[in-house]
Amino acid sequence: MRNCIEELGIDNNKLCNYILDRLKYKKAIDVERELEIQGRPVKKIIQFDLNGANKKVYYDILRENGVEVEAEHFRELF
């Protein structure tokens, strides 16, 4: 994510909100498989503030995706 932020010239909040907006109702990426291929564990903490549009649909996103643990859902998403 750091590379994307630098390359696109945006901040962490904007990138995280963009990802959430684009993938909010579908998980199209097999994160565990991708990390396994790269040989990297997930250990980084990411914090961001929801933008206005995502804030309005936040609970709908959780409900539609059957999310029980928010942190786990967002780790998979990011």
Beta strands, then each sheet from edge to edge (+ up, - down):
end
